[in-house]
């Protein structure tokens, strides 16, 4: 290393610029890991903020001309130097550095032809504004949906939920090359040579923040993926979470499969379970691989097998030793004795039947002769043990069935899954189904309820008819996944920051209904418009920020109406949702759920409002989220203080005595937010608070408490 430094100094004497470039390259190489996953991290992310008012000092880019394809995006960034004109014709004077030597380029554009852009690490002051709510859950905590760029939302959630989240479930873009995600305001397609590197950088930034949100002592991160990025994602998880225990599960999502040219037919996707602290998969009644698939209660019932061989090829002449009469008492439904096997050339009519008994032969419904599954001596032994019996009588065909317990059922008795409670009057065992012993799931899941077509797309069609979302997860697959994570946590906080159509929140509602839980889900999704809809909107001359454009965004067009329909049981057209929920918990979808949901949109506040203490309304929902998303919210600043169901806010230290007295009367309050720049005054109030109330300080320039993209991540 010292020799390299000396060489760089020698070069610097002759060519300082070259020496600086070489030093930068050396620094980049030296910072790369010697072993593991190496990828470029220097590419910054940018995100458009359509609808955000344009202010002096903002970074902006040009919107495409109305009617032009979104593919004509001009990615150059400009700085707003000033804004001039009237309210109806305002224009921005723009400037940008056009060359490395400092040359500047200027331009002028109408404000409605620009969109604000936030670059990675640009300071941002976030707020939340409510976009509506559904309330059917009484005093339950609210599920929340946040319409925002998820990196910014995760940063804001560090204030409200750092170290509090019990489970994170994310279904990120699979980086298929089919324009399924954006990076720096443009779709990443299969021709992009850096798409894997961009995807890894994109994911790493979010997983680092997710790590801070999770409860380090007992929590689970779940990330689903397909074969394109599974190995890179696995290495990335190892590098970001070296202290965690990670397992991968294979989930069959399409039993028919997706055929590909000269490849195996794909039927599966994968889920990484990352366990922190003492966490591990919950014990459940269904391991999702073995046993009878998709029983409504997760347990396989006791099954008596028919003695007759069911195959069309099971003819008498093929196995003559398995063609014999079983003599039964039809009154008491009892097997009396087993006859001898009949030679092939002896007709069954020649056999004499003892008085009062009926001979049961292995006959098909059309009368053709078939055969039994067991030899006479074996069946005789089973009758003696009480594990063979007379079944139902088919009056139409004048035929009795003979039943027995096969090896599988006998093994279940040995394992304790079926209890023997005695014998009946005919000496047949009486059996009682016992709940399947609880165990962790298998690492391969094979359940028809995980089919993404039937129970993902089909579910959306029932809830929001006529609206499309690409590749939604099966509701029941997500439900089963979360059950392993939070089955034993009825008050768990679940986060999904790639929420898409809202399946995770929907699944949490299902879990709550099954055990009267009070789990809450925080869903973060954006309002991007799909490429197909984007093309149609381009033709109509619409652009991001237009009301008609935004109406087709994921959050407004899919997520919010889907969750409203799930809770209320009524479609956006106010019709009852058709169909029934299946498996585990079956009931009409029109019943909805006794849950509460509030929908928020992230705002980006002006620094001037921050500096002049005029932004409490923007941060009010964040305080409510930190206090548990429950009950009434304090939406406006008071002269002295305000107390809601679960928290209070002291705005004036001079009112601290009355504030403390109000908290003592409100036993449900758990958090006290104290607004002050005075450290001594803050400590004095804290000493007076009830022991069960946690204090949180808020500086008087409200939004400085919540500034994000300030390198703290």
PLY file of the C-alpha trace (Angstrom):
ply
format ascii 1.0
element vertex 713
property float x
property float y
property float z
element edge 712
property int vertex1
property int vertex2
end_header
0.00 0.00 0.00
2.86 2.44 0.86
4.51 1.67 -2.52
1.26 2.48 -4.33
1.01 5.75 -2.41
4.53 6.69 -3.47
3.72 5.95 -7.11
0.61 8.11 -6.94
2.69 10.98 -5.54
5.15 10.66 -8.41
2.31 10.77 -10.94
0.78 13.75 -9.15
3.90 15.82 -9.81
3.44 15.28 -13.56
-0.38 15.03 -13.88
-2.47 15.93 -10.84
-5.77 15.10 -12.58
-4.61 11.60 -13.54
-3.30 10.98 -10.02
-6.65 12.02 -8.53
-8.57 9.72 -10.89
-6.30 6.77 -10.05
-6.66 7.45 -6.33
-10.46 7.45 -6.65
-10.43 4.16 -8.55
-8.14 2.61 -5.95
-10.42 3.78 -3.14
-13.45 2.24 -4.89
-11.68 -1.09 -5.36
-10.36 -1.18 -1.80
-13.87 -0.69 -0.38
-15.25 -3.73 -2.18
-15.65 -6.92 -0.21
-12.96 -9.51 -0.85
-15.53 -12.30 -0.72
-19.26 -12.32 -1.24
-21.58 -10.21 -3.33
-19.93 -7.32 -5.14
-22.01 -4.70 -6.93
-21.97 -0.97 -7.66
-23.43 1.10 -4.81
-22.57 4.57 -6.08
-25.55 4.99 -8.41
-27.95 7.36 -6.62
-31.69 6.87 -6.76
-34.07 9.59 -7.79
-37.82 9.68 -7.43
-40.44 11.96 -8.94
-42.77 13.78 -6.56
-45.79 14.55 -8.78
-48.22 16.96 -7.21
-45.57 18.45 -4.91
-45.64 22.28 -5.27
-42.52 23.62 -6.98
-40.44 26.00 -4.86
-37.25 27.99 -5.34
-34.21 25.76 -4.81
-36.01 22.53 -5.83
-34.52 19.99 -8.19
-36.83 19.40 -11.14
-36.94 17.74 -14.53
-39.04 18.37 -17.62
-42.28 16.45 -18.04
-42.83 14.97 -21.52
-44.94 17.04 -23.89
-48.59 16.13 -23.59
-49.36 13.27 -25.94
-45.71 12.17 -26.10
-44.59 8.77 -24.93
-43.28 8.51 -21.38
-40.23 6.91 -22.96
-39.16 10.38 -24.08
-38.33 11.43 -20.51
-35.58 14.04 -20.28
-33.56 12.83 -17.28
-31.52 16.00 -16.86
-31.97 17.67 -13.49
-32.35 21.43 -13.10
-32.33 23.73 -10.09
-35.15 26.28 -9.71
-33.35 29.63 -9.46
-36.52 31.71 -9.24
-40.24 31.69 -9.98
-41.97 34.53 -11.81
-45.28 35.39 -13.40
-48.91 35.48 -12.27
-50.84 32.77 -10.45
-52.29 31.61 -13.78
-49.07 31.66 -15.78
-46.18 31.04 -13.46
-42.82 30.01 -14.86
-39.59 28.78 -13.32
-36.18 30.08 -14.23
-33.89 27.05 -14.23
-30.17 26.47 -14.12
-27.96 23.41 -14.40
-24.27 22.63 -14.58
-23.77 21.71 -18.22
-20.08 20.75 -18.18
-17.45 19.55 -15.69
-15.58 22.83 -15.92
-18.48 24.66 -14.33
-20.31 25.95 -17.39
-23.97 26.72 -16.64
-27.04 26.24 -18.80
-30.28 28.12 -18.19
-33.87 27.49 -19.24
-37.40 28.72 -18.54
-40.43 26.44 -18.24
-44.03 26.75 -17.03
-44.48 25.20 -13.59
-47.00 22.68 -14.91
-44.34 21.34 -17.30
-42.01 20.40 -14.43
-41.95 17.75 -11.71
-39.96 17.90 -8.49
-37.29 15.22 -8.15
-35.75 13.99 -4.89
-32.30 12.47 -5.16
-30.92 9.90 -2.78
-29.72 11.76 0.37
-31.45 15.04 -0.49
-32.93 16.31 2.81
-36.71 15.82 2.78
-39.32 16.93 5.32
-42.13 14.36 5.15
-45.66 14.71 6.39
-48.79 12.59 6.12
-52.26 13.65 5.07
-55.27 11.38 5.49
-56.97 10.21 2.30
-59.88 8.56 4.12
-60.60 5.72 6.49
-62.83 2.70 7.06
-63.89 2.04 10.65
-65.66 -1.21 11.56
-63.32 -2.53 14.28
-64.36 -0.60 17.38
-61.33 0.23 19.52
-58.92 -1.94 17.51
-55.70 -0.33 16.25
-55.88 0.93 12.68
-54.16 -0.73 9.79
-52.46 2.02 7.79
-51.74 2.39 4.10
-49.12 4.98 3.10
-48.93 6.18 -0.50
-45.26 7.12 -0.82
-41.89 6.24 -2.28
-41.03 3.36 0.03
-37.48 4.48 0.81
-38.82 7.78 2.16
-41.62 6.00 4.02
-39.16 3.62 5.69
-37.08 6.56 6.84
-40.16 8.27 8.30
-41.18 5.04 10.03
-37.85 4.98 11.85
-39.32 7.75 14.01
-42.57 5.94 14.68
-41.59 2.26 14.73
-37.84 1.77 15.13
-37.29 -1.57 16.90
-41.06 -2.20 17.20
-41.97 -4.26 14.12
-42.61 -7.99 14.68
-42.71 -9.12 11.05
-41.88 -7.63 7.67
-43.29 -9.33 4.58
-42.19 -7.97 1.20
-42.75 -9.09 -2.36
-40.26 -6.83 -4.19
-39.87 -6.46 -7.96
-38.47 -9.73 -9.29
-36.22 -7.95 -11.81
-37.58 -10.12 -14.59
-36.47 -7.76 -17.33
-40.12 -7.21 -18.22
-40.20 -3.56 -17.07
-41.61 -4.52 -13.67
-39.85 -1.79 -11.67
-38.35 1.66 -11.96
-34.93 3.01 -11.08
-34.24 6.73 -11.44
-37.67 7.37 -12.98
-37.30 4.83 -15.75
-38.29 1.18 -16.11
-35.39 -1.26 -15.92
-35.64 -3.77 -18.76
-33.78 -6.89 -19.77
-31.39 -4.97 -22.03
-29.93 -2.94 -19.16
-26.42 -4.28 -18.54
-26.51 -2.97 -14.97
-29.98 -4.19 -14.01
-28.71 -6.72 -11.44
-26.42 -4.15 -9.86
-29.21 -1.55 -9.77
-31.62 -4.06 -8.24
-29.15 -5.06 -5.51
-28.39 -1.43 -4.64
-32.13 -0.69 -4.62
-32.82 -3.64 -2.29
-29.82 -3.13 0.01
-30.84 0.44 0.88
-34.29 -0.72 1.91
-33.17 -3.84 3.79
-30.74 -1.75 5.86
-33.67 0.42 6.99
-35.87 -2.64 7.54
-33.25 -4.02 9.91
-33.61 -0.95 12.13
-37.39 -1.27 12.21
-37.43 -4.92 13.31
-37.45 -5.96 16.94
-33.97 -7.45 17.26
-34.99 -9.84 20.06
-37.83 -11.68 18.33
-38.89 -10.83 14.78
-39.03 -12.19 11.24
-38.26 -10.75 7.81
-39.84 -12.54 4.85
-38.80 -11.77 1.28
-40.35 -13.57 -1.70
-38.51 -13.96 -4.99
-38.28 -16.15 -8.10
-35.34 -17.86 -9.75
-33.91 -14.77 -11.46
-32.51 -13.09 -8.34
-32.77 -15.79 -5.70
-29.03 -16.44 -5.38
-28.06 -12.78 -5.35
-30.79 -12.03 -2.83
-29.58 -14.87 -0.61
-26.05 -13.46 -0.57
-27.37 -9.95 0.04
-29.40 -11.15 3.04
-26.33 -12.86 4.48
-24.34 -9.64 4.15
-26.99 -7.29 5.56
-28.13 -9.65 8.35
-25.07 -11.71 9.39
-26.48 -12.22 12.90
-29.77 -13.74 11.71
-30.81 -17.32 10.95
-32.08 -17.67 7.39
-34.09 -20.42 5.70
-35.55 -20.63 2.22
-38.98 -22.11 1.50
-40.19 -23.29 -1.92
-43.87 -22.51 -2.59
-45.89 -24.11 -5.39
-47.95 -21.22 -6.81
-49.16 -22.72 -10.09
-49.67 -26.48 -10.31
-50.13 -26.34 -14.09
-46.88 -24.44 -14.39
-45.53 -21.86 -16.79
-43.92 -23.52 -19.80
-40.80 -21.97 -21.30
-39.00 -22.81 -24.48
-36.50 -25.64 -23.88
-36.74 -25.27 -20.10
-38.45 -27.07 -17.25
-41.97 -25.88 -16.54
-41.88 -23.48 -13.60
-44.43 -24.03 -10.83
-42.78 -22.37 -7.84
-41.36 -19.29 -6.23
-39.33 -18.85 -3.07
-39.50 -17.11 0.29
-36.56 -16.28 2.52
-37.41 -16.36 6.23
-34.88 -14.33 8.22
-35.23 -14.95 11.98
-33.84 -12.50 14.55
-33.11 -13.18 18.20
-35.22 -16.00 19.59
-37.64 -16.03 16.65
-38.47 -19.19 14.73
-41.42 -20.55 12.75
-44.57 -20.95 14.83
-45.91 -24.46 15.35
-49.09 -25.05 13.33
-51.47 -27.90 12.51
-50.55 -27.87 8.82
-46.97 -28.33 7.65
-48.15 -27.34 4.12
-46.68 -30.42 2.46
-47.90 -33.68 3.99
-51.40 -34.86 4.86
-54.65 -34.14 3.12
-54.23 -30.85 1.24
-56.49 -27.93 2.06
-58.68 -29.40 4.80
-60.77 -26.62 6.21
-59.51 -27.24 9.74
-55.99 -28.39 8.91
-56.63 -31.96 10.15
-57.05 -35.11 8.05
-60.24 -36.95 9.03
-60.27 -40.67 9.87
-60.63 -42.44 6.54
-61.99 -45.99 6.14
-60.81 -47.45 2.83
-63.15 -49.42 0.52
-62.06 -53.05 0.30
-62.95 -53.37 -3.38
-60.11 -52.59 -5.77
-61.12 -49.41 -7.59
-59.01 -49.67 -10.74
-60.73 -50.55 -14.02
-58.03 -53.19 -14.54
-58.74 -54.91 -11.21
-60.58 -57.88 -12.73
-61.38 -61.23 -11.10
-59.41 -63.26 -13.63
-56.24 -61.27 -12.97
-56.04 -62.24 -9.27
-58.41 -65.18 -8.60
-57.24 -65.53 -4.99
-58.75 -62.08 -4.24
-62.27 -63.03 -5.39
-64.25 -64.41 -2.46
-67.49 -63.74 -0.51
-67.69 -61.74 2.71
-70.67 -62.96 4.76
-72.45 -60.24 6.74
-75.39 -59.94 9.06
-77.42 -57.18 7.30
-79.56 -56.48 10.39
-76.68 -55.80 12.79
-74.28 -54.70 10.03
-71.65 -57.14 11.19
-69.06 -59.21 9.29
-69.71 -62.79 10.32
-67.07 -64.71 8.37
-64.85 -64.65 5.31
-65.36 -67.22 2.55
-62.62 -69.00 0.60
-61.30 -67.68 -2.70
-63.32 -68.98 -5.65
-61.49 -70.66 -8.56
-61.84 -68.81 -11.90
-64.05 -71.48 -13.43
-66.53 -71.63 -10.52
-69.51 -69.26 -10.79
-70.34 -67.30 -7.64
-74.01 -68.42 -7.86
-72.88 -71.95 -6.96
-71.79 -70.85 -3.47
-74.28 -71.66 -0.69
-75.03 -68.75 1.63
-75.75 -69.49 5.33
-79.22 -68.60 6.49
-79.80 -65.01 7.58
-76.58 -63.80 6.01
-75.75 -61.93 2.83
-72.74 -62.67 0.64
-70.93 -59.50 -0.44
-68.83 -59.92 -3.59
-66.40 -57.47 -5.21
-68.73 -56.30 -7.97
-68.69 -53.12 -10.04
-71.89 -51.08 -10.35
-72.52 -52.64 -13.76
-72.34 -56.10 -12.20
-68.92 -57.08 -13.60
-66.66 -59.13 -11.31
-63.69 -57.33 -9.81
-61.52 -58.24 -6.80
-60.79 -57.28 -3.23
-57.59 -55.53 -2.14
-56.74 -58.10 0.58
-56.44 -61.89 0.71
-59.08 -63.81 2.75
-56.70 -64.63 5.61
-55.57 -60.99 5.87
-59.14 -59.71 6.02
-60.00 -62.37 8.62
-57.20 -61.02 10.79
-58.40 -57.43 10.39
-61.95 -58.38 11.37
-60.61 -60.01 14.51
-58.73 -56.79 15.37
-61.80 -54.64 14.79
-60.29 -52.72 11.88
-62.63 -53.99 9.12
-66.37 -53.40 9.06
-69.58 -53.30 7.04
-70.06 -50.00 5.24
-73.08 -48.39 3.61
-75.84 -50.18 1.73
-76.45 -49.11 -1.88
-80.19 -49.65 -2.20
-80.28 -48.87 -5.91
-77.74 -51.57 -6.75
-78.61 -53.86 -3.82
-75.01 -53.92 -2.70
-73.10 -53.52 0.58
-69.63 -52.02 0.88
-66.83 -53.44 3.05
-64.40 -51.00 4.69
-61.05 -51.33 6.46
-58.22 -49.20 7.85
-55.20 -49.19 5.56
-51.58 -48.93 6.63
-51.60 -45.12 6.55
-54.49 -44.89 9.01
-52.91 -47.48 11.30
-49.71 -45.41 11.32
-51.75 -42.36 12.31
-53.12 -44.34 15.25
-49.57 -45.22 16.24
-48.55 -41.54 16.00
-51.45 -40.45 18.18
-53.30 -38.57 15.45
-56.27 -40.93 15.80
-57.41 -42.06 19.24
-58.97 -45.52 19.86
-61.82 -44.97 22.30
-63.16 -48.57 22.47
-65.13 -51.07 20.39
-68.74 -51.10 19.27
-71.21 -53.98 19.60
-69.75 -55.65 16.49
-66.19 -55.51 17.85
-65.15 -52.70 15.50
-62.80 -50.07 16.88
-64.39 -46.71 17.71
-62.06 -43.93 16.70
-61.78 -40.24 17.41
-59.85 -37.79 15.32
-57.19 -35.97 17.30
-55.80 -32.63 16.14
-52.70 -33.14 14.09
-49.64 -32.57 16.31
-48.37 -29.06 15.86
-45.04 -28.66 14.16
-43.09 -26.18 12.09
-43.83 -26.12 8.39
-41.85 -27.97 5.77
-39.41 -26.15 3.49
-41.53 -27.16 0.48
-45.19 -26.08 0.41
-47.71 -27.76 -1.84
-51.25 -26.52 -1.33
-53.77 -25.68 -4.04
-54.84 -22.65 -2.00
-51.50 -21.02 -2.85
-52.43 -20.82 -6.54
-51.78 -17.21 -7.53
-54.27 -17.33 -10.39
-57.31 -18.56 -8.49
-56.68 -16.90 -5.15
-54.63 -13.88 -6.23
-56.05 -12.54 -9.48
-59.38 -14.26 -8.84
-59.62 -12.67 -5.39
-59.04 -9.20 -6.85
-61.71 -9.79 -9.51
-64.24 -10.53 -6.78
-63.29 -7.50 -4.67
-62.71 -4.87 -7.38
-64.33 -6.16 -10.59
-62.80 -4.93 -13.84
-59.50 -3.77 -12.32
-56.22 -5.50 -13.09
-52.99 -5.85 -11.13
-50.04 -7.91 -12.40
-49.28 -11.12 -10.52
-50.97 -10.58 -7.14
-50.09 -13.15 -4.48
-52.62 -15.74 -3.34
-54.31 -14.37 -0.23
-54.01 -17.77 1.44
-50.31 -18.13 0.59
-49.57 -14.82 2.34
-51.85 -15.80 5.22
-50.00 -19.09 5.72
-46.65 -17.33 5.46
-47.57 -14.76 8.12
-49.03 -17.45 10.37
-45.55 -18.93 10.82
-44.31 -15.45 11.77
-47.03 -14.03 14.06
-49.39 -16.87 15.04
-48.27 -16.48 18.66
-48.37 -12.68 18.59
-52.02 -11.53 18.53
-50.94 -7.88 18.82
-48.09 -8.04 16.29
-47.09 -5.14 14.06
-46.61 -6.28 10.46
-44.98 -4.13 7.78
-45.08 -4.50 4.00
-43.18 -1.80 2.12
-43.85 -3.31 -1.32
-47.56 -3.59 -0.60
-48.83 -3.66 -4.20
-52.47 -4.68 -4.18
-52.70 -4.92 -0.36
-52.67 -8.71 0.07
-50.57 -8.57 3.25
-53.01 -6.32 5.12
-55.89 -8.50 3.88
-54.13 -11.62 5.20
-53.53 -9.97 8.60
-57.28 -9.32 8.82
-57.91 -13.00 8.15
-55.54 -14.00 10.96
-57.21 -11.57 13.37
-60.63 -13.04 12.63
-59.39 -16.56 13.34
-58.08 -15.85 16.85
-59.68 -12.49 17.78
-56.29 -10.86 17.32
-55.47 -7.16 17.25
-52.56 -7.29 14.82
-52.01 -4.22 12.70
-50.44 -3.94 9.27
-48.56 -0.96 7.86
-48.67 -1.08 4.07
-46.47 1.16 1.92
-47.17 1.40 -1.79
-46.74 4.08 -4.41
-49.11 5.42 -7.03
-47.20 4.39 -10.14
-49.21 3.66 -13.26
-48.53 0.39 -15.05
-46.70 0.58 -18.42
-49.80 -0.49 -20.38
-52.08 2.06 -18.73
-49.32 4.67 -19.01
-49.26 4.26 -22.78
-53.03 4.75 -22.99
-52.87 7.84 -20.79
-50.03 9.27 -22.89
-52.27 9.06 -25.96
-54.91 11.05 -24.08
-52.39 13.79 -23.40
-52.21 13.13 -19.66
-49.12 13.32 -17.45
-48.10 12.40 -13.89
-49.73 14.79 -11.46
-52.96 15.07 -13.47
-55.95 13.86 -11.47
-57.00 11.44 -14.22
-53.47 10.02 -14.39
-53.15 9.57 -10.63
-56.57 7.87 -10.49
-55.00 4.89 -12.29
-52.06 4.61 -9.90
-51.56 1.45 -7.86
-52.61 2.92 -4.52
-55.69 4.84 -5.71
-56.88 2.33 -8.31
-56.06 -0.99 -6.62
-54.79 -0.97 -3.02
-57.27 1.38 -1.38
-60.43 0.06 -3.10
-59.32 -3.55 -2.52
-58.92 -3.05 1.24
-62.12 -1.02 1.48
-63.97 -3.87 -0.24
-62.33 -6.46 2.04
-63.40 -4.60 5.21
-66.89 -3.52 4.13
-67.76 -6.57 2.02
-68.87 -4.26 -0.81
-67.25 -3.51 -4.16
-66.38 0.03 -5.34
-69.75 -0.06 -7.14
-71.39 -0.64 -3.73
-72.43 -4.20 -4.59
-71.95 -7.13 -2.17
-68.68 -8.93 -2.84
-69.54 -12.27 -4.41
-68.04 -15.55 -3.26
-66.78 -17.09 -0.05
-63.46 -17.17 1.74
-62.14 -20.72 1.78
-59.87 -22.90 3.90
-59.11 -22.46 7.61
-61.94 -19.91 8.00
-64.88 -20.09 5.59
-67.50 -17.33 5.40
-69.10 -15.07 2.77
-66.80 -12.31 1.53
-69.72 -9.92 1.78
-69.50 -10.12 5.59
-66.25 -8.13 5.51
-64.04 -7.76 8.58
-64.35 -5.97 11.89
-61.23 -3.92 11.27
-60.14 -0.28 10.97
-58.02 1.08 8.11
-56.76 4.60 7.40
-55.18 5.69 4.12
-52.43 8.32 4.04
-50.50 10.16 1.37
-46.96 11.33 2.12
-46.36 15.04 1.60
-43.08 16.90 1.22
-43.14 20.05 3.29
-41.45 23.38 2.53
-38.31 24.17 4.55
-39.73 27.64 5.26
-42.77 26.12 6.98
-40.41 23.97 9.03
-38.35 26.96 10.09
-41.40 28.94 11.15
-43.10 26.19 13.18
-46.10 25.90 10.87
-46.06 22.19 10.19
-47.75 20.41 13.11
-50.67 19.25 10.92
-48.17 17.46 8.67
-46.57 15.49 11.49
-49.75 14.85 13.52
-50.40 11.43 11.90
-46.79 10.40 12.64
-47.33 11.04 16.36
-50.53 9.00 16.23
-48.67 6.17 14.48
-45.95 6.21 17.13
-48.58 6.03 19.86
-50.13 2.88 18.37
-52.51 4.01 15.57
-55.46 3.71 17.90
-58.37 5.94 18.83
-58.67 9.67 18.25
-55.88 11.71 16.66
-54.69 15.20 17.62
-54.66 16.88 14.22
-54.07 20.54 15.13
-51.79 22.33 17.57
-53.34 23.71 20.75
-52.36 26.76 22.78
-51.53 24.62 25.83
-51.98 20.86 25.43
-54.22 18.15 24.00
-54.93 14.60 25.17
-56.32 11.82 22.94
-57.09 8.15 23.67
-53.52 6.82 23.71
-51.28 9.89 23.80
-51.05 13.54 24.68
-49.12 16.54 23.35
-47.86 19.38 25.54
-47.39 22.50 23.41
-46.65 24.99 26.20
-44.42 24.10 29.17
-46.33 26.60 31.30
-49.35 24.24 31.08
-47.38 21.19 32.28
-49.21 20.86 35.62
-52.62 20.70 33.96
-51.20 18.38 31.29
-49.87 15.90 33.87
-53.19 16.01 35.73
-55.08 15.23 32.49
-52.77 12.28 31.77
-53.38 10.83 35.24
-57.12 10.84 34.56
-56.71 9.20 31.14
-55.50 5.70 32.03
-55.26 4.57 28.40
-52.57 7.15 27.53
-49.15 5.59 27.04
-47.10 8.33 25.32
-46.56 12.02 26.08
-45.06 14.23 23.37
-43.48 17.35 24.82
-42.81 20.24 22.45
-39.84 22.30 23.62
-36.33 23.40 22.78
-35.57 23.70 26.50
-33.73 20.59 27.75
-34.11 21.52 31.44
-37.84 22.18 31.05
-38.29 18.88 29.24
-36.59 16.93 32.03
-38.72 18.68 34.67
-41.95 17.60 32.94
-40.67 14.03 32.56
-40.19 13.68 36.32
-43.88 14.45 36.86
-45.33 12.02 34.34
-47.08 8.80 35.47
-44.73 5.82 35.44
-46.68 4.08 32.66
-46.39 7.05 30.29
-43.35 7.25 27.99
-42.04 10.72 27.18
-40.94 11.81 23.69
-39.42 15.21 23.00
-40.37 17.21 19.91
-38.41 20.28 18.94
-40.48 23.36 18.20
-39.48 23.40 14.53
-41.68 20.37 14.19
-40.48 18.84 10.97
-36.81 18.97 11.93
-37.68 15.98 14.12
-38.61 14.02 11.01
-36.12 15.20 8.38
-35.11 12.23 6.21
-32.40 11.57 3.61
-29.90 13.13 6.03
-27.43 10.20 5.86
-28.63 8.71 9.17
-29.72 5.57 7.34
0 1
1 2
2 3
3 4
4 5
5 6
6 7
7 8
8 9
9 10
10 11
11 12
12 13
13 14
14 15
15 16
16 17
17 18
18 19
19 20
20 21
21 22
22 23
23 24
24 25
25 26
26 27
27 28
28 29
29 30
30 31
31 32
32 33
33 34
34 35
35 36
36 37
37 38
38 39
39 40
40 41
41 42
42 43
43 44
44 45
45 46
46 47
47 48
48 49
49 50
50 51
51 52
52 53
53 54
54 55
55 56
56 57
57 58
58 59
59 60
60 61
61 62
62 63
63 64
64 65
65 66
66 67
67 68
68 69
69 70
70 71
71 72
72 73
73 74
74 75
75 76
76 77
77 78
78 79
79 80
80 81
81 82
82 83
83 84
84 85
85 86
86 87
87 88
88 89
89 90
90 91
91 92
92 93
93 94
94 95
95 96
96 97
97 98
98 99
99 100
100 101
101 102
102 103
103 104
104 105
105 106
106 107
107 108
108 109
109 110
110 111
111 112
112 113
113 114
114 115
115 116
116 117
117 118
118 119
119 120
120 121
121 122
122 123
123 124
124 125
125 126
126 127
127 128
128 129
129 130
130 131
131 132
132 133
133 134
134 135
135 136
136 137
137 138
138 139
139 140
140 141
141 142
142 143
143 144
144 145
145 146
146 147
147 148
148 149
149 150
150 151
151 152
152 153
153 154
154 155
155 156
156 157
157 158
158 159
159 160
160 161
161 162
162 163
163 164
164 165
165 166
166 167
167 168
168 169
169 170
170 171
171 172
172 173
173 174
174 175
175 176
176 177
177 178
178 179
179 180
180 181
181 182
182 183
183 184
184 185
185 186
186 187
187 188
188 189
189 190
190 191
191 192
192 193
193 194
194 195
195 196
196 197
197 198
198 199
199 200
200 201
201 202
202 203
203 204
204 205
205 206
206 207
207 208
208 209
209 210
210 211
211 212
212 213
213 214
214 215
215 216
216 217
217 218
218 219
219 220
220 221
221 222
222 223
223 224
224 225
225 226
226 227
227 228
228 229
229 230
230 231
231 232
232 233
233 234
234 235
235 236
236 237
237 238
238 239
239 240
240 241
241 242
242 243
243 244
244 245
245 246
246 247
247 248
248 249
249 250
250 251
251 252
252 253
253 254
254 255
255 256
256 257
257 258
258 259
259 260
260 261
261 262
262 263
263 264
264 265
265 266
266 267
267 268
268 269
269 270
270 271
271 272
272 273
273 274
274 275
275 276
276 277
277 278
278 279
279 280
280 281
281 282
282 283
283 284
284 285
285 286
286 287
287 288
288 289
289 290
290 291
291 292
292 293
293 294
294 295
295 296
296 297
297 298
298 299
299 300
300 301
301 302
302 303
303 304
304 305
305 306
306 307
307 308
308 309
309 310
310 311
311 312
312 313
313 314
314 315
315 316
316 317
317 318
318 319
319 320
320 321
321 322
322 323
323 324
324 325
325 326
326 327
327 328
328 329
329 330
330 331
331 332
332 333
333 334
334 335
335 336
336 337
337 338
338 339
339 340
340 341
341 342
342 343
343 344
344 345
345 346
346 347
347 348
348 349
349 350
350 351
351 352
352 353
353 354
354 355
355 356
356 357
357 358
358 359
359 360
360 361
361 362
362 363
363 364
364 365
365 366
366 367
367 368
368 369
369 370
370 371
371 372
372 373
373 374
374 375
375 376
376 377
377 378
378 379
379 380
380 381
381 382
382 383
383 384
384 385
385 386
386 387
387 388
388 389
389 390
390 391
391 392
392 393
393 394
394 395
395 396
396 397
397 398
398 399
399 400
400 401
401 402
402 403
403 404
404 405
405 406
406 407
407 408
408 409
409 410
410 411
411 412
412 413
413 414
414 415
415 416
416 417
417 418
418 419
419 420
420 421
421 422
422 423
423 424
424 425
425 426
426 427
427 428
428 429
429 430
430 431
431 432
432 433
433 434
434 435
435 436
436 437
437 438
438 439
439 440
440 441
441 442
442 443
443 444
444 445
445 446
446 447
447 448
448 449
449 450
450 451
451 452
452 453
453 454
454 455
455 456
456 457
457 458
458 459
459 460
460 461
461 462
462 463
463 464
464 465
465 466
466 467
467 468
468 469
469 470
470 471
471 472
472 473
473 474
474 475
475 476
476 477
477 478
478 479
479 480
480 481
481 482
482 483
483 484
484 485
485 486
486 487
487 488
488 489
489 490
490 491
491 492
492 493
493 494
494 495
495 496
496 497
497 498
498 499
499 500
500 501
501 502
502 503
503 504
504 505
505 506
506 507
507 508
508 509
509 510
510 511
511 512
512 513
513 514
514 515
515 516
516 517
517 518
518 519
519 520
520 521
521 522
522 523
523 524
524 525
525 526
526 527
527 528
528 529
529 530
530 531
531 532
532 533
533 534
534 535
535 536
536 537
537 538
538 539
539 540
540 541
541 542
542 543
543 544
544 545
545 546
546 547
547 548
548 549
549 550
550 551
551 552
552 553
553 554
554 555
555 556
556 557
557 558
558 559
559 560
560 561
561 562
562 563
563 564
564 565
565 566
566 567
567 568
568 569
569 570
570 571
571 572
572 573
573 574
574 575
575 576
576 577
577 578
578 579
579 580
580 581
581 582
582 583
583 584
584 585
585 586
586 587
587 588
588 589
589 590
590 591
591 592
592 593
593 594
594 595
595 596
596 597
597 598
598 599
599 600
600 601
601 602
602 603
603 604
604 605
605 606
606 607
607 608
608 609
609 610
610 611
611 612
612 613
613 614
614 615
615 616
616 617
617 618
618 619
619 620
620 621
621 622
622 623
623 624
624 625
625 626
626 627
627 628
628 629
629 630
630 631
631 632
632 633
633 634
634 635
635 636
636 637
637 638
638 639
639 640
640 641
641 642
642 643
643 644
644 645
645 646
646 647
647 648
648 649
649 650
650 651
651 652
652 653
653 654
654 655
655 656
656 657
657 658
658 659
659 660
660 661
661 662
662 663
663 664
664 665
665 666
666 667
667 668
668 669
669 670
670 671
671 672
672 673
673 674
674 675
675 676
676 677
677 678
678 679
679 680
680 681
681 682
682 683
683 684
684 685
685 686
686 687
687 688
688 689
689 690
690 691
691 692
692 693
693 694
694 695
695 696
696 697
697 698
698 699
699 700
700 701
701 702
702 703
703 704
704 705
705 706
706 707
707 708
708 709
709 710
710 711
711 712
